[in-house]
């Protein structure tokens, strides 16, 4: 952990199995448990933010497309009906009778 950063001490309750995994990982990496947990929390927050940002990006593009197609206010039933028709069209194209 960097000495230039301000730190706050926190108490966390972990299931025993998770704690034991963290201890083994810290020992295997020759790190202090507290340092490893700090890194894991930071990485988890970064991954969470990245995933959330990705979903927001995809959602924005999807809403934009629906808006361009005039389907933004489409009900769930209408969406399912359209998907059913598309499935039938694809199936008919792939497996003509």
PDB file as gemmi writes it, atoms N, CA and C in Angstrom:
CRYST1    1.000    1.000    1.000  90.00  90.00  90.00 P 1                      
ATOM      1  N   UNK A   1       0.840  -1.172   0.000  1.00  0.00           N  
ATOM      2  CA  UNK A   1       0.000   0.000   0.000  1.00  0.00           C  
ATOM      3  C   UNK A   1       0.885   1.234   0.000  1.00  0.00           C  
ATOM      4  N   UNK A   2       0.492   2.260  -0.742  1.00  0.00           N  
ATOM      5  CA  UNK A   2       1.293   3.463  -0.816  1.00  0.00           C  
ATOM      6  C   UNK A   2       1.230   4.234   0.500  1.00  0.00           C  
ATOM      7  N   UNK A   3       2.370   4.751   0.928  1.00  0.00           N  
ATOM      8  CA  UNK A   3       2.409   5.513   2.161  1.00  0.00           C  
ATOM      9  C   UNK A   3       1.880   6.927   1.985  1.00  0.00           C  
ATOM     10  N   UNK A   4       1.759   7.399   0.744  1.00  0.00           N  
ATOM     11  CA  UNK A   4       1.318   8.768   0.490  1.00  0.00           C  
ATOM     12  C   UNK A   4      -0.196   8.903   0.524  1.00  0.00           C  
ATOM     13  N   UNK A   5      -0.914   7.810   0.501  1.00  0.00           N  
ATOM     14  CA  UNK A   5      -2.371   7.857   0.508  1.00  0.00           C  
ATOM     15  C   UNK A   5      -2.894   7.903   1.934  1.00  0.00           C  
ATOM     16  N   UNK A   6      -4.002   8.611   2.097  1.00  0.00           N  
ATOM     17  CA  UNK A   6      -4.672   8.562   3.387  1.00  0.00           C  
ATOM     18  C   UNK A   6      -5.370   7.222   3.493  1.00  0.00           C  
ATOM     19  N   UNK A   7      -5.361   6.659   4.653  1.00  0.00           N  
ATOM     20  CA  UNK A   7      -6.019   5.367   4.843  1.00  0.00           C  
ATOM     21  C   UNK A   7      -7.045   5.480   5.958  1.00  0.00           C  
ATOM     22  N   UNK A   8      -8.048   4.657   5.849  1.00  0.00           N  
ATOM     23  CA  UNK A   8      -9.092   4.565   6.859  1.00  0.00           C  
ATOM     24  C   UNK A   8      -9.172   3.112   7.272  1.00  0.00           C  
ATOM     25  N   UNK A   9      -9.175   2.876   8.543  1.00  0.00           N  
ATOM     26  CA  UNK A   9      -9.267   1.503   9.034  1.00  0.00           C  
ATOM     27  C   UNK A   9     -10.735   1.087   9.068  1.00  0.00           C  
ATOM     28  N   UNK A  10     -11.012  -0.113   8.542  1.00  0.00           N  
ATOM     29  CA  UNK A  10     -12.371  -0.634   8.491  1.00  0.00           C  
ATOM     30  C   UNK A  10     -12.399  -2.022   9.101  1.00  0.00           C  
ATOM     31  N   UNK A  11     -13.505  -2.349   9.697  1.00  0.00           N  
ATOM     32  CA  UNK A  11     -13.710  -3.705  10.202  1.00  0.00           C  
ATOM     33  C   UNK A  11     -14.734  -4.369   9.297  1.00  0.00           C  
ATOM     34  N   UNK A  12     -14.395  -5.554   8.811  1.00  0.00           N  
ATOM     35  CA  UNK A  12     -15.271  -6.261   7.882  1.00  0.00           C  
ATOM     36  C   UNK A  12     -15.505  -7.667   8.401  1.00  0.00           C  
ATOM     37  N   UNK A  13     -16.747  -8.099   8.341  1.00  0.00           N  
ATOM     38  CA  UNK A  13     -17.065  -9.489   8.687  1.00  0.00           C  
ATOM     39  C   UNK A  13     -17.076 -10.292   7.394  1.00  0.00           C  
ATOM     40  N   UNK A  14     -16.333 -11.390   7.380  1.00  0.00           N  
ATOM     41  CA  UNK A  14     -16.268 -12.265   6.213  1.00  0.00           C  
ATOM     42  C   UNK A  14     -16.654 -13.677   6.617  1.00  0.00           C  
ATOM     43  N   UNK A  15     -17.276 -14.402   5.711  1.00  0.00           N  
ATOM     44  CA  UNK A  15     -17.463 -15.835   5.987  1.00  0.00           C  
ATOM     45  C   UNK A  15     -16.090 -16.488   6.160  1.00  0.00           C  
ATOM     46  N   UNK A  16     -16.027 -17.472   7.024  1.00  0.00           N  
ATOM     47  CA  UNK A  16     -14.750 -18.098   7.349  1.00  0.00           C  
ATOM     48  C   UNK A  16     -14.043 -18.633   6.102  1.00  0.00           C  
ATOM     49  N   UNK A  17     -14.787 -19.217   5.180  1.00  0.00           N  
ATOM     50  CA  UNK A  17     -14.185 -19.758   3.963  1.00  0.00           C  
ATOM     51  C   UNK A  17     -13.515 -18.682   3.123  1.00  0.00           C  
ATOM     52  N   UNK A  18     -14.165 -17.523   3.016  1.00  0.00           N  
ATOM     53  CA  UNK A  18     -13.591 -16.407   2.256  1.00  0.00           C  
ATOM     54  C   UNK A  18     -12.333 -15.907   2.953  1.00  0.00           C  
ATOM     55  N   UNK A  19     -12.410 -15.781   4.269  1.00  0.00           N  
ATOM     56  CA  UNK A  19     -11.252 -15.331   5.033  1.00  0.00           C  
ATOM     57  C   UNK A  19     -10.070 -16.284   4.823  1.00  0.00           C  
ATOM     58  N   UNK A  20     -10.337 -17.574   4.888  1.00  0.00           N  
ATOM     59  CA  UNK A  20      -9.260 -18.563   4.720  1.00  0.00           C  
ATOM     60  C   UNK A  20      -8.667 -18.495   3.315  1.00  0.00           C  
ATOM     61  N   UNK A  21      -9.511 -18.289   2.300  1.00  0.00           N  
ATOM     62  CA  UNK A  21      -8.996 -18.121   0.928  1.00  0.00           C  
ATOM     63  C   UNK A  21      -8.101 -16.893   0.832  1.00  0.00           C  
ATOM     64  N   UNK A  22      -8.510 -15.815   1.462  1.00  0.00           N  
ATOM     65  CA  UNK A  22      -7.715 -14.583   1.432  1.00  0.00           C  
ATOM     66  C   UNK A  22      -6.381 -14.787   2.138  1.00  0.00           C  
ATOM     67  N   UNK A  23      -6.400 -15.480   3.261  1.00  0.00           N  
ATOM     68  CA  UNK A  23      -5.150 -15.755   3.986  1.00  0.00           C  
ATOM     69  C   UNK A  23      -4.220 -16.596   3.127  1.00  0.00           C  
ATOM     70  N   UNK A  24      -4.757 -17.627   2.482  1.00  0.00           N  
ATOM     71  CA  UNK A  24      -3.913 -18.474   1.616  1.00  0.00           C  
ATOM     72  C   UNK A  24      -3.340 -17.668   0.457  1.00  0.00           C  
ATOM     73  N   UNK A  25      -4.176 -16.814  -0.146  1.00  0.00           N  
ATOM     74  CA  UNK A  25      -3.706 -16.001  -1.269  1.00  0.00           C  
ATOM     75  C   UNK A  25      -2.619 -15.029  -0.814  1.00  0.00           C  
ATOM     76  N   UNK A  26      -2.827 -14.393   0.311  1.00  0.00           N  
ATOM     77  CA  UNK A  26      -1.827 -13.445   0.829  1.00  0.00           C  
ATOM     78  C   UNK A  26      -0.517 -14.162   1.134  1.00  0.00           C  
ATOM     79  N   UNK A  27      -0.617 -15.328   1.733  1.00  0.00           N  
ATOM     80  CA  UNK A  27       0.579 -16.107   2.045  1.00  0.00           C  
ATOM     81  C   UNK A  27       1.297 -16.522   0.762  1.00  0.00           C  
ATOM     82  N   UNK A  28       0.536 -16.986  -0.209  1.00  0.00           N  
ATOM     83  CA  UNK A  28       1.111 -17.408  -1.486  1.00  0.00           C  
ATOM     84  C   UNK A  28       1.778 -16.269  -2.233  1.00  0.00           C  
ATOM     85  N   UNK A  29       1.265 -15.072  -2.072  1.00  0.00           N  
ATOM     86  CA  UNK A  29       1.829 -13.912  -2.761  1.00  0.00           C  
ATOM     87  C   UNK A  29       2.796 -13.131  -1.870  1.00  0.00           C  
ATOM     88  N   UNK A  30       3.037 -13.678  -0.692  1.00  0.00           N  
ATOM     89  CA  UNK A  30       3.945 -13.057   0.280  1.00  0.00           C  
ATOM     90  C   UNK A  30       3.558 -11.597   0.531  1.00  0.00           C  
ATOM     91  N   UNK A  31       2.283 -11.400   0.830  1.00  0.00           N  
ATOM     92  CA  UNK A  31       1.744 -10.078   1.116  1.00  0.00           C  
ATOM     93  C   UNK A  31       1.088 -10.089   2.485  1.00  0.00           C  
ATOM     94  N   UNK A  32       0.949  -8.917   3.040  1.00  0.00           N  
ATOM     95  CA  UNK A  32       0.149  -8.785   4.250  1.00  0.00           C  
ATOM     96  C   UNK A  32      -1.315  -8.952   3.844  1.00  0.00           C  
ATOM     97  N   UNK A  33      -2.098  -9.604   4.682  1.00  0.00           N  
ATOM     98  CA  UNK A  33      -3.507  -9.828   4.390  1.00  0.00           C  
ATOM     99  C   UNK A  33      -4.224  -8.508   4.122  1.00  0.00           C  
ATOM    100  N   UNK A  34      -3.952  -7.505   4.933  1.00  0.00           N  
ATOM    101  CA  UNK A  34      -4.615  -6.204   4.771  1.00  0.00           C  
ATOM    102  C   UNK A  34      -4.310  -5.596   3.407  1.00  0.00           C  
ATOM    103  N   UNK A  35      -3.069  -5.733   2.945  1.00  0.00           N  
ATOM    104  CA  UNK A  35      -2.693  -5.186   1.642  1.00  0.00           C  
ATOM    105  C   UNK A  35      -3.415  -5.916   0.513  1.00  0.00           C  
ATOM    106  N   UNK A  36      -3.474  -7.230   0.608  1.00  0.00           N  
ATOM    107  CA  UNK A  36      -4.167  -8.008  -0.418  1.00  0.00           C  
ATOM    108  C   UNK A  36      -5.650  -7.645  -0.459  1.00  0.00           C  
ATOM    109  N   UNK A  37      -6.280  -7.554   0.707  1.00  0.00           N  
ATOM    110  CA  UNK A  37      -7.705  -7.209   0.739  1.00  0.00           C  
ATOM    111  C   UNK A  37      -7.951  -5.820   0.160  1.00  0.00           C  
ATOM    112  N   UNK A  38      -7.052  -4.896   0.435  1.00  0.00           N  
ATOM    113  CA  UNK A  38      -7.178  -3.548  -0.117  1.00  0.00           C  
ATOM    114  C   UNK A  38      -7.129  -3.590  -1.643  1.00  0.00           C  
ATOM    115  N   UNK A  39      -6.199  -4.357  -2.189  1.00  0.00           N  
ATOM    116  CA  UNK A  39      -6.071  -4.484  -3.643  1.00  0.00           C  
ATOM    117  C   UNK A  39      -7.310  -5.154  -4.231  1.00  0.00           C  
ATOM    118  N   UNK A  40      -7.767  -6.214  -3.589  1.00  0.00           N  
ATOM    119  CA  UNK A  40      -8.945  -6.932  -4.095  1.00  0.00           C  
ATOM    120  C   UNK A  40     -10.188  -6.054  -4.087  1.00  0.00           C  
ATOM    121  N   UNK A  41     -10.346  -5.252  -3.049  1.00  0.00           N  
ATOM    122  CA  UNK A  41     -11.503  -4.355  -2.995  1.00  0.00           C  
ATOM    123  C   UNK A  41     -11.407  -3.317  -4.104  1.00  0.00           C  
ATOM    124  N   UNK A  42     -10.226  -2.723  -4.285  1.00  0.00           N  
ATOM    125  CA  UNK A  42     -10.044  -1.719  -5.346  1.00  0.00           C  
ATOM    126  C   UNK A  42     -10.308  -2.323  -6.722  1.00  0.00           C  
ATOM    127  N   UNK A  43      -9.780  -3.524  -6.973  1.00  0.00           N  
ATOM    128  CA  UNK A  43      -9.997  -4.172  -8.266  1.00  0.00           C  
ATOM    129  C   UNK A  43     -11.469  -4.519  -8.468  1.00  0.00           C  
ATOM    130  N   UNK A  44     -12.124  -4.964  -7.408  1.00  0.00           N  
ATOM    131  CA  UNK A  44     -13.545  -5.290  -7.501  1.00  0.00           C  
ATOM    132  C   UNK A  44     -14.380  -4.065  -7.817  1.00  0.00           C  
ATOM    133  N   UNK A  45     -14.038  -2.935  -7.199  1.00  0.00           N  
ATOM    134  CA  UNK A  45     -14.759  -1.693  -7.478  1.00  0.00           C  
ATOM    135  C   UNK A  45     -14.530  -1.240  -8.912  1.00  0.00           C  
ATOM    136  N   UNK A  46     -13.291  -1.379  -9.393  1.00  0.00           N  
ATOM    137  CA  UNK A  46     -12.992  -1.015 -10.783  1.00  0.00           C  
ATOM    138  C   UNK A  46     -13.777  -1.895 -11.751  1.00  0.00           C  
ATOM    139  N   UNK A  47     -13.801  -3.199 -11.482  1.00  0.00           N  
ATOM    140  CA  UNK A  47     -14.529  -4.129 -12.358  1.00  0.00           C  
ATOM    141  C   UNK A  47     -16.025  -3.828 -12.323  1.00  0.00           C  
ATOM    142  N   UNK A  48     -16.542  -3.526 -11.154  1.00  0.00           N  
ATOM    143  CA  UNK A  48     -17.964  -3.199 -11.010  1.00  0.00           C  
ATOM    144  C   UNK A  48     -18.297  -1.946 -11.807  1.00  0.00           C  
ATOM    145  N   UNK A  49     -17.459  -0.942 -11.684  1.00  0.00           N  
ATOM    146  CA  UNK A  49     -17.691   0.314 -12.413  1.00  0.00           C  
ATOM    147  C   UNK A  49     -17.615   0.075 -13.915  1.00  0.00           C  
ATOM    148  N   UNK A  50     -16.636  -0.705 -14.349  1.00  0.00           N  
ATOM    149  CA  UNK A  50     -16.465  -0.994 -15.769  1.00  0.00           C  
ATOM    150  C   UNK A  50     -17.682  -1.733 -16.319  1.00  0.00           C  
ATOM    151  N   UNK A  51     -18.159  -2.723 -15.597  1.00  0.00           N  
ATOM    152  CA  UNK A  51     -19.326  -3.488 -16.026  1.00  0.00           C  
ATOM    153  C   UNK A  51     -20.558  -2.588 -16.095  1.00  0.00           C  
ATOM    154  N   UNK A  52     -20.746  -1.776 -15.058  1.00  0.00           N  
ATOM    155  CA  UNK A  52     -21.895  -0.865 -15.036  1.00  0.00           C  
ATOM    156  C   UNK A  52     -21.826   0.115 -16.206  1.00  0.00           C  
ATOM    157  N   UNK A  53     -20.633   0.667 -16.465  1.00  0.00           N  
ATOM    158  CA  UNK A  53     -20.467   1.599 -17.579  1.00  0.00           C  
ATOM    159  C   UNK A  53     -20.743   0.923 -18.912  1.00  0.00           C  
ATOM    160  N   UNK A  54     -20.303  -0.317 -19.062  1.00  0.00           N  
ATOM    161  CA  UNK A  54     -20.557  -1.064 -20.292  1.00  0.00           C  
ATOM    162  C   UNK A  54     -22.057  -1.260 -20.503  1.00  0.00           C  
ATOM    163  N   UNK A  55     -22.768  -1.673 -19.456  1.00  0.00           N  
ATOM    164  CA  UNK A  55     -24.216  -1.860 -19.571  1.00  0.00           C  
ATOM    165  C   UNK A  55     -24.911  -0.542 -19.890  1.00  0.00           C  
ATOM    166  N   UNK A  56     -24.464   0.540 -19.266  1.00  0.00           N  
ATOM    167  CA  UNK A  56     -25.070   1.845 -19.547  1.00  0.00           C  
ATOM    168  C   UNK A  56     -24.829   2.247 -21.001  1.00  0.00           C  
ATOM    169  N   UNK A  57     -23.638   1.974 -21.511  1.00  0.00           N  
ATOM    170  CA  UNK A  57     -23.297   2.301 -22.903  1.00  0.00           C  
ATOM    171  C   UNK A  57     -24.179   1.500 -23.866  1.00  0.00           C  
ATOM    172  N   UNK A  58     -24.281   0.210 -23.642  1.00  0.00           N  
ATOM    173  CA  UNK A  58     -25.105  -0.649 -24.498  1.00  0.00           C  
ATOM    174  C   UNK A  58     -26.568  -0.230 -24.407  1.00  0.00           C  
ATOM    175  N   UNK A  59     -27.020   0.073 -23.195  1.00  0.00           N  
ATOM    176  CA  UNK A  59     -28.412   0.486 -23.008  1.00  0.00           C  
ATOM    177  C   UNK A  59     -28.708   1.785 -23.748  1.00  0.00           C  
ATOM    178  N   UNK A  60     -27.776   2.720 -23.703  1.00  0.00           N  
ATOM    179  CA  UNK A  60     -27.959   3.991 -24.403  1.00  0.00           C  
ATOM    180  C   UNK A  60     -28.073   3.768 -25.902  1.00  0.00           C  
ATOM    181  N   UNK A  61     -27.188   2.935 -26.455  1.00  0.00           N  
ATOM    182  CA  UNK A  61     -27.242   2.651 -27.897  1.00  0.00           C  
ATOM    183  C   UNK A  61     -28.537   1.933 -28.274  1.00  0.00           C  
ATOM    184  N   UNK A  62     -28.981   1.022 -27.416  1.00  0.00           N  
ATOM    185  CA  UNK A  62     -30.217   0.290 -27.691  1.00  0.00           C  
ATOM    186  C   UNK A  62     -31.421   1.239 -27.655  1.00  0.00           C  
ATOM    187  N   UNK A  63     -31.475   2.113 -26.637  1.00  0.00           N  
ATOM    188  CA  UNK A  63     -32.569   3.091 -26.565  1.00  0.00           C  
ATOM    189  C   UNK A  63     -32.551   4.029 -27.770  1.00  0.00           C  
ATOM    190  N   UNK A  64     -31.341   4.443 -28.192  1.00  0.00           N  
ATOM    191  CA  UNK A  64     -31.241   5.311 -29.373  1.00  0.00           C  
ATOM    192  C   UNK A  64     -31.796   4.625 -30.610  1.00  0.00           C  
ATOM    193  N   UNK A  65     -31.438   3.344 -30.782  1.00  0.00           N  
ATOM    194  CA  UNK A  65     -31.939   2.595 -31.942  1.00  0.00           C  
ATOM    195  C   UNK A  65     -33.454   2.445 -31.893  1.00  0.00           C  
ATOM    196  N   UNK A  66     -33.976   2.104 -30.718  1.00  0.00           N  
ATOM    197  CA  UNK A  66     -35.429   1.984 -30.579  1.00  0.00           C  
ATOM    198  C   UNK A  66     -36.116   3.306 -30.868  1.00  0.00           C  
ATOM    199  N   UNK A  67     -35.513   4.386 -30.438  1.00  0.00           N  
ATOM    200  CA  UNK A  67     -36.081   5.707 -30.695  1.00  0.00           C  
ATOM    201  C   UNK A  67     -36.109   6.011 -32.194  1.00  0.00           C  
ATOM    202  N   UNK A  68     -34.997   5.724 -32.887  1.00  0.00           N  
ATOM    203  CA  UNK A  68     -34.938   5.940 -34.341  1.00  0.00           C  
ATOM    204  C   UNK A  68     -35.984   5.107 -35.066  1.00  0.00           C  
ATOM    205  N   UNK A  69     -36.233   3.891 -34.563  1.00  0.00           N  
ATOM    206  CA  UNK A  69     -37.190   2.994 -35.206  1.00  0.00           C  
ATOM    207  C   UNK A  69     -38.625   3.247 -34.743  1.00  0.00           C  
ATOM    208  N   UNK A  70     -38.804   4.206 -33.841  1.00  0.00           N  
ATOM    209  CA  UNK A  70     -40.140   4.509 -33.331  1.00  0.00           C  
ATOM    210  C   UNK A  70     -40.694   3.443 -32.418  1.00  0.00           C  
ATOM    211  N   UNK A  71     -39.822   2.688 -31.777  1.00  0.00           N  
ATOM    212  CA  UNK A  71     -40.262   1.570 -30.936  1.00  0.00           C  
ATOM    213  C   UNK A  71     -39.958   1.790 -29.457  1.00  0.00           C  
ATOM    214  N   UNK A  72     -39.575   2.994 -29.085  1.00  0.00           N  
ATOM    215  CA  UNK A  72     -39.157   3.238 -27.707  1.00  0.00           C  
ATOM    216  C   UNK A  72     -40.295   3.011 -26.707  1.00  0.00           C  
ATOM    217  N   UNK A  73     -41.524   3.305 -27.118  1.00  0.00           N  
ATOM    218  CA  UNK A  73     -42.666   3.165 -26.210  1.00  0.00           C  
ATOM    219  C   UNK A  73     -43.364   1.811 -26.367  1.00  0.00           C  
ATOM    220  N   UNK A  74     -42.736   0.874 -27.060  1.00  0.00           N  
ATOM    221  CA  UNK A  74     -43.333  -0.438 -27.311  1.00  0.00           C  
ATOM    222  C   UNK A  74     -43.514  -1.193 -25.990  1.00  0.00           C  
ATOM    223  N   UNK A  75     -44.662  -1.844 -25.837  1.00  0.00           N  
ATOM    224  CA  UNK A  75     -44.917  -2.626 -24.619  1.00  0.00           C  
ATOM    225  C   UNK A  75     -44.151  -3.953 -24.682  1.00  0.00           C  
ATOM    226  N   UNK A  76     -44.052  -4.588 -23.537  1.00  0.00           N  
ATOM    227  CA  UNK A  76     -43.365  -5.882 -23.472  1.00  0.00           C  
ATOM    228  C   UNK A  76     -44.064  -6.910 -24.352  1.00  0.00           C  
ATOM    229  N   UNK A  77     -45.393  -6.886 -24.364  1.00  0.00           N  
ATOM    230  CA  UNK A  77     -46.142  -7.829 -25.208  1.00  0.00           C  
ATOM    231  C   UNK A  77     -45.850  -7.602 -26.690  1.00  0.00           C  
ATOM    232  N   UNK A  78     -45.757  -6.340 -27.084  1.00  0.00           N  
ATOM    233  CA  UNK A  78     -45.454  -6.033 -28.488  1.00  0.00           C  
ATOM    234  C   UNK A  78     -44.048  -6.499 -28.860  1.00  0.00           C  
ATOM    235  N   UNK A  79     -43.107  -6.321 -27.947  1.00  0.00           N  
ATOM    236  CA  UNK A  79     -41.732  -6.772 -28.198  1.00  0.00           C  
ATOM    237  C   UNK A  79     -41.711  -8.284 -28.364  1.00  0.00           C  
ATOM    238  N   UNK A  80     -42.390  -8.998 -27.470  1.00  0.00           N  
ATOM    239  CA  UNK A  80     -42.419 -10.459 -27.554  1.00  0.00           C  
ATOM    240  C   UNK A  80     -43.105 -10.935 -28.823  1.00  0.00           C  
ATOM    241  N   UNK A  81     -44.153 -10.247 -29.221  1.00  0.00           N  
ATOM    242  CA  UNK A  81     -44.851 -10.609 -30.457  1.00  0.00           C  
ATOM    243  C   UNK A  81     -43.917 -10.422 -31.656  1.00  0.00           C  
ATOM    244  N   UNK A  82     -43.198  -9.306 -31.687  1.00  0.00           N  
ATOM    245  CA  UNK A  82     -42.265  -9.051 -32.791  1.00  0.00           C  
ATOM    246  C   UNK A  82     -41.138 -10.083 -32.804  1.00  0.00           C  
ATOM    247  N   UNK A  83     -40.623 -10.421 -31.630  1.00  0.00           N  
ATOM    248  CA  UNK A  83     -39.568 -11.437 -31.564  1.00  0.00           C  
ATOM    249  C   UNK A  83     -40.069 -12.787 -32.058  1.00  0.00           C  
ATOM    250  N   UNK A  84     -41.304 -13.120 -31.723  1.00  0.00           N  
ATOM    251  CA  UNK A  84     -41.896 -14.374 -32.197  1.00  0.00           C  
ATOM    252  C   UNK A  84     -41.988 -14.410 -33.719  1.00  0.00           C  
ATOM    253  N   UNK A  85     -42.403 -13.294 -34.309  1.00  0.00           N  
ATOM    254  CA  UNK A  85     -42.503 -13.224 -35.772  1.00  0.00           C  
ATOM    255  C   UNK A  85     -41.110 -13.340 -36.408  1.00  0.00           C  
ATOM    256  N   UNK A  86     -40.130 -12.677 -35.813  1.00  0.00           N  
ATOM    257  CA  UNK A  86     -38.766 -12.773 -36.347  1.00  0.00           C  
ATOM    258  C   UNK A  86     -38.241 -14.206 -36.256  1.00  0.00           C  
ATOM    259  N   UNK A  87     -38.538 -14.854 -35.151  1.00  0.00           N  
ATOM    260  CA  UNK A  87     -38.107 -16.252 -34.984  1.00  0.00           C  
ATOM    261  C   UNK A  87     -38.725 -17.130 -36.064  1.00  0.00           C  
ATOM    262  N   UNK A  88     -39.991 -16.920 -36.338  1.00  0.00           N  
ATOM    263  CA  UNK A  88     -40.672 -17.701 -37.374  1.00  0.00           C  
ATOM    264  C   UNK A  88     -40.064 -17.434 -38.748  1.00  0.00           C  
ATOM    265  N   UNK A  89     -39.749 -16.181 -39.045  1.00  0.00           N  
ATOM    266  CA  UNK A  89     -39.136 -15.834 -40.331  1.00  0.00           C  
ATOM    267  C   UNK A  89     -37.767 -16.509 -40.475  1.00  0.00           C  
ATOM    268  N   UNK A  90     -36.987 -16.477 -39.417  1.00  0.00           N  
ATOM    269  CA  UNK A  90     -35.655 -17.078 -39.458  1.00  0.00           C  
ATOM    270  C   UNK A  90     -35.770 -18.585 -39.615  1.00  0.00           C  
ATOM    271  N   UNK A  91     -36.674 -19.202 -38.848  1.00  0.00           N  
ATOM    272  CA  UNK A  91     -36.869 -20.640 -38.937  1.00  0.00           C  
ATOM    273  C   UNK A  91     -37.340 -21.048 -40.342  1.00  0.00           C  
ATOM    274  N   UNK A  92     -38.238 -20.265 -40.912  1.00  0.00           N  
ATOM    275  CA  UNK A  92     -38.716 -20.568 -42.266  1.00  0.00           C  
ATOM    276  C   UNK A  92     -37.591 -20.465 -43.300  1.00  0.00           C  
ATOM    277  N   UNK A  93     -36.700 -19.489 -43.099  1.00  0.00           N  
ATOM    278  CA  UNK A  93     -35.570 -19.329 -44.009  1.00  0.00           C  
ATOM    279  C   UNK A  93     -34.558 -20.454 -43.876  1.00  0.00           C  
ATOM    280  N   UNK A  94     -34.330 -20.892 -42.643  1.00  0.00           N  
ATOM    281  CA  UNK A  94     -33.342 -21.952 -42.420  1.00  0.00           C  
ATOM    282  C   UNK A  94     -33.891 -23.350 -42.698  1.00  0.00           C  
ATOM    283  N   UNK A  95     -35.182 -23.545 -42.418  1.00  0.00           N  
ATOM    284  CA  UNK A  95     -35.801 -24.858 -42.576  1.00  0.00           C  
ATOM    285  C   UNK A  95     -37.076 -24.747 -43.396  1.00  0.00           C  
ATOM    286  N   UNK A  96     -36.937 -24.471 -44.700  1.00  0.00           N  
ATOM    287  CA  UNK A  96     -38.165 -24.358 -45.517  1.00  0.00           C  
ATOM    288  C   UNK A  96     -38.908 -25.686 -45.567  1.00  0.00           C  
ATOM    289  N   UNK A  97     -40.229 -25.601 -45.617  1.00  0.00           N  
ATOM    290  CA  UNK A  97     -41.001 -26.856 -45.638  1.00  0.00           C  
ATOM    291  C   UNK A  97     -41.264 -27.327 -47.026  1.00  0.00           C  
TER     292      UNK A  97                                                      
END                                                                             
